[in-house]
Amino acid sequence: MPGARPGQGGFQLSGPVACARTTDSGMGPTTAGRRRSARWKDSRRLPARERLMFPGAVDAPVAGILDLPDGPPRGTVLYAHCFTCSKDTIASARICRELVDAGFAAARIDFTGLGESGGAFRDTSFNTNIEDLVLAAEHLAGLGSAPDLLVGHSLGGAAVLASAAHIPGVRGVATVAAPCTVTALHRHFTAQRARIERDGEADVPLAGRPLTITREFVHDLDRHDIAGSVARLGVPVLFVHAPGDREVPLADAERLYAAAREPRELVTLDDTANHLLTRPGSAARAGRIIAQWAARVV
């Protein structure tokens, strides 16, 4: 991969961690970054698309889309969006577009309580995100498109790492800006933490809108060991991260890399890329990195 220093089964680290760098220009995101739907602004033909709908973790309908390449897919990717985001963010759409252009079918869903999916956000947790992914994989398998690869952005990256062991046939997992521990989300609820513990819930402003965070949501975060999940994975893993990420620092990717077995890879984007990949070219570049890796894995 351009700008990367290859090593056995991935990029060889020297010292504590040495990151492989690319040359792209460009858990508390802004409203514009999260809610703005991506529209293709190039001359490429839109991919063929199928709408998905299936019962999710709380039995509410989970909505998704399956984008298809020209010709038979070389494999299927299941994509997980970031915390309180949706399948239609710039990062979600453009990463999946690059995968489709590389010949993969790409499925992306809205987690329960978000986007076009049913249910209430207050009834969800990190664990229900994992369950939604497992159920999405089962639904895709029923359509003859069982996922070969899992890809996730930010908290969605942590979710695919945690869910991989529960999805048969997964051959690789890739993350973008994934945290090494989901307890990092606690900082978004610091001002409301006492009320959440006392009353069982509180409205928290997230992505420009109030969302109800429950005591169970907060406590559920403490039950998950993402680094432990990574250490148990028996498939190739790829971590993509921006050195200038102010929400989830590069050190998180380094710790995940250190926990992973071979074959493993860590690739950094340009210093200007942000956490939500909203800078011009950043999301597409991340998608191309993942697509190149996926072509080697599948």
VEXZALO-686704 format. One line per 3 residues: their letters; for each residue x, y, z of C-alpha. Coordinates in steps of 0.25 Angstrom, whole numbers, plus 2048, in hexadecimal, padded with zeros to 3 digits. Layout:
VEXZALO-686704
a	X:Y:Z ~ ...;
//
This chain:
VEXZALO-686704
mpg	800:800:800 ~ 806:80E:7FC ~ 80D:814:808;
arp	80D:807:810 ~ 819:7FF:815 ~ 815:7F1:813;
gqg	818:7E6:81E ~ 815:7D8:820 ~ 806:7D6:820;
gfq	804:7E5:821 ~ 80C:7F2:823 ~ 818:7EF:82C;
lsg	819:7F8:838 ~ 826:7FD:83D ~ 827:802:84B;
pva	81A:803:853 ~ 812:806:846 ~ 816:80C:839;
car	80A:80F:830 ~ 809:80D:821 ~ 805:81A:81B;
ttd	7FD:81D:80E ~ 7FC:82B:807 ~ 7EE:82F:807;
sgm	7EA:83E:809 ~ 7DF:840:811 ~ 7BB:829:850;
gpt	7B4:837:850 ~ 7B3:83B:841 ~ 7AC:848:83C;
tag	79E:848:837 ~ 7A2:84B:828 ~ 7AC:83F:828;
rrr	7A2:835:82D ~ 795:839:827 ~ 799:83D:81A;
sar	796:833:80F ~ 7A1:830:805 ~ 79E:833:7F6;
wkd	7A7:82E:7EC ~ 7AE:839:7E5 ~ 7B6:832:7DB;
srr	7B3:82C:7CD ~ 7B2:81D:7D2 ~ 7A5:816:7D0;
lpa	79D:814:7DC ~ 79E:805:7E1 ~ 792:7FC:7E0;
rer	78B:7FC:7ED ~ 782:7F3:7F5 ~ 77A:7F8:802;
lmf	77B:7EF:80E ~ 772:7EE:81A ~ 772:7E4:825;
pga	76F:7E3:834 ~ 77A:7E8:83D ~ 77F:7E6:84B;
vda	772:7EC:851 ~ 769:7E6:847 ~ 767:7F4:840;
pva	76A:7F4:831 ~ 778:7F7:82D ~ 77A:7FE:820;
gil	786:7FC:816 ~ 78B:7FD:808 ~ 793:7F3:800;
dlp	79B:7F9:7F5 ~ 79F:7EF:7EA ~ 7AB:7F0:7E0;
dgp	7AB:7EE:7D1 ~ 7AC:7DF:7CF ~ 7AD:7D4:7DA;
prg	7B2:7D9:7E8 ~ 7BF:7D5:7EC ~ 7BA:7D5:7FA;
tvl	7B0:7DC:804 ~ 7B4:7E7:80E ~ 7AB:7EA:81A;
yah	7AD:7F9:81E ~ 7AA:7FF:82C ~ 7A9:80E:82E;
cft	7AE:817:839 ~ 7A7:81A:846 ~ 79A:821:844;
csk	79D:822:835 ~ 796:81B:829 ~ 798:812:81D;
dti	797:81F:815 ~ 7A3:827:81A ~ 7AE:82C:811;
asa	7B7:821:817 ~ 7AD:816:816 ~ 7A9:819:808;
ric	7B7:81C:802 ~ 7BF:810:809 ~ 7B4:807:804;
rel	7B5:80D:7F6 ~ 7C3:80A:7F5 ~ 7C1:7FC:7F9;
vda	7B6:7FA:7EF ~ 7BF:800:7E4 ~ 7C9:7F5:7E8;
gfa	7BF:7EA:7E5 ~ 7B9:7E8:7F3 ~ 7AA:7E8:7F7;
aar	7A9:7F2:803 ~ 79E:7F2:80D ~ 79C:7FD:817;
idf	791:7FE:822 ~ 78C:808:82B ~ 78D:803:839;
tgl	780:802:841 ~ 77A:810:845 ~ 782:817:83A;
ges	780:81B:82C ~ 775:814:825 ~ 775:809:82F;
gga	76A:807:839 ~ 76A:806:848 ~ 76F:811:852;
frd	77D:814:855 ~ 77A:814:864 ~ 778:805:862;
tsf	786:802:85C ~ 794:800:861 ~ 7A1:7FC:85B;
ntn	79C:7ED:85D ~ 790:7F0:854 ~ 79A:7F6:84A;
ied	7A1:7E8:84A ~ 794:7E1:849 ~ 78F:7E9:83D;
lvl	79C:7E6:836 ~ 79A:7D7:839 ~ 78C:7D7:834;
aae	790:7DF:828 ~ 79A:7D4:824 ~ 78F:7CA:826;
hla	786:7D2:81D ~ 790:7D3:812 ~ 794:7C4:813;
glg	785:7C2:810 ~ 786:7CA:804 ~ 792:7C2:7FF;
sap	79C:7CD:803 ~ 7A2:7C9:810 ~ 7AC:7D3:814;
dll	7BB:7D0:812 ~ 7C0:7DD:818 ~ 7BC:7E6:823;
vgh	7BF:7F5:822 ~ 7BC:7FF:82D ~ 7BE:80E:830;
slg	7C1:813:83E ~ 7B8:80C:848 ~ 7B3:804:83C;
gaa	7C2:7FF:83B ~ 7C1:7FB:849 ~ 7B4:7F4:846;
vla	7B9:7EC:83A ~ 7C5:7E7:842 ~ 7BC:7E3:84D;
saa	7B2:7DC:844 ~ 7BC:7D5:83B ~ 7BC:7C8:843;
hip	7AD:7C7:843 ~ 7AC:7C8:833 ~ 7B0:7BB:82C;
gvr	7B9:7BC:820 ~ 7BF:7C9:823 ~ 7CD:7CA:81C;
gva	7D2:7D7:820 ~ 7CE:7E4:829 ~ 7D2:7F2:825;
tva	7D0:7FF:82E ~ 7D1:80E:82C ~ 7D3:816:838;
apc	7CF:80B:842 ~ 7D1:80D:851 ~ 7D8:803:859;
tvt	7CE:804:864 ~ 7BF:808:863 ~ 7C0:80E:871;
alh	7C6:81A:86A ~ 7B7:81E:867 ~ 7B5:821:876;
rhf	7BB:82F:873 ~ 7AF:832:86B ~ 7A6:830:877;
taq	7AF:836:882 ~ 7A5:842:885 ~ 799:839:886;
rar	7A0:82D:88C ~ 79A:82F:89A ~ 78C:831:895;
ier	78D:824:88C ~ 791:81C:899 ~ 786:823:8A1;
dge	77A:823:898 ~ 77E:818:88E ~ 780:821:882;
adv	782:82F:87D ~ 781:836:870 ~ 78F:839:86B;
pla	792:843:85F ~ 799:83A:854 ~ 79C:83E:846;
grp	793:84A:848 ~ 787:843:84D ~ 783:83E:85B;
lti	784:82F:85C ~ 77F:827:869 ~ 78B:820:86F;
tre	787:815:87A ~ 78E:80F:885 ~ 78E:802:87E;
fvh	795:808:872 ~ 7A0:80E:87B ~ 7A2:801:883;
dld	7A2:7F9:876 ~ 7AE:800:871 ~ 7B6:7FB:87D;
rhd	7B3:7EC:879 ~ 7BB:7EC:86C ~ 7CA:7EA:86A;
iag	7CD:7EE:85C ~ 7DC:7EB:85D ~ 7D8:7DD:862;
sva	7CF:7DB:856 ~ 7DA:7DF:84D ~ 7E4:7D6:854;
rlg	7DB:7CA:851 ~ 7D8:7CD:843 ~ 7DE:7C2:839;
vpv	7DC:7CA:82D ~ 7E4:7D6:826 ~ 7E2:7E3:82C;
lfv	7E4:7F1:827 ~ 7E4:7FE:82F ~ 7E3:80C:827;
hap	7E5:818:82F ~ 7E7:827:82E ~ 7F3:82C:836;
gdr	7EC:839:838 ~ 7DF:833:83E ~ 7DB:83B:84A;
evp	7CF:832:84E ~ 7D6:824:84E ~ 7E6:826:84E;
lad	7EF:81E:846 ~ 7F4:817:853 ~ 7E7:80F:853;
aer	7EA:809:845 ~ 7F8:806:84A ~ 7F3:7FF:856;
lya	7E9:7F7:84D ~ 7F4:7F3:844 ~ 7FD:7EF:84F;
aar	7F1:7E6:854 ~ 7EF:7DF:847 ~ 7F4:7D3:841;
epr	7FB:7D2:833 ~ 7F8:7D5:829 ~ 7F5:7E3:82D;
elv	7F7:7F1:827 ~ 7F7:7FF:82C ~ 7F6:80A:822;
tld	7F5:819:825 ~ 7EE:823:81C ~ 7F4:831:81A;
dta	7F5:83B:826 ~ 7E9:843:821 ~ 7DF:838:821;
nhl	7D5:839:82D ~ 7CD:82F:835 ~ 7C1:830:82C;
ltr	7C9:830:81F ~ 7C1:83C:81A ~ 7CD:843:814;
pgs	7CE:842:805 ~ 7D3:834:800 ~ 7D5:82E:80E;
aar	7CA:825:80E ~ 7CC:820:800 ~ 7DB:81E:803;
agr	7D7:816:810 ~ 7CE:80E:807 ~ 7D9:80B:7FC;
iia	7E3:806:807 ~ 7D8:7FD:80C ~ 7D5:7F8:7FE;
qwa	7E3:7F5:7FB ~ 7E4:7ED:808 ~ 7D7:7E6:805;
arv	7DC:7E1:7F8 ~ 7E8:7DA:7FE ~ 7DF:7D4:809;
v	7D4:7CF:801;
//
